[in-house]
Amino acid sequence: MPEIETARLLLKPYIPQDLDELAPILSNPAVMRYSPRGPIPKNQVKEVTQQTLQFFIRHWQQHRFGLWAVVEKASAKLIGHCGLNFLPNSPEVEVLYRLDEAYWNQGIASEAAKASLRYGKMRVEIREKCSILQLRCSVLCSGSFRMAIG
């Protein structure tokens, strides 16, 4: 699984040891507001985060693309994730992202999404498996976000 660097970010493969850094992000109801899963009950945060990490790791192993852990280079802090994900029971791929609320409205989601899309367009497997690579935002995207990532 490759790593990608942007001006402010390192997109790196998730590892099981990321659990303790990711759990507080996913426990925030604002972050999970538009998740199909919805907010995670407090007593299930570790378990659900572990399942989420396992899913992300398996997706990479099966498809050779997926979600990266997004790390702010300046602080070396894991601040969320972004990448490409097959929609359930569909050949369509979505751009999915979740960021710690403290990192919203700074262009970070756009920066990570652009890098993810560049990687995806270079992956022949995505073009072969998807008749149309459709962009579907995992949250209600603003017009400026859609414009920023093309």
Secondary structure as UniProt FT lines:
FT   STRAND          4..5
FT   STRAND          9..13
FT   HELIX           16..18
FT   HELIX           19..26
FT   TURN            29..34
FT   TURN            36..37
FT   HELIX           42..44
FT   HELIX           45..63
FT   STRAND          67..72
FT   TURN            73..76
FT   STRAND          77..86
FT   TURN            88..89
FT   STRAND          93..99
FT   HELIX           101..103
FT   TURN            104..105
FT   HELIX           108..122
FT   HELIX           124..129
FT   HELIX           143..149
//
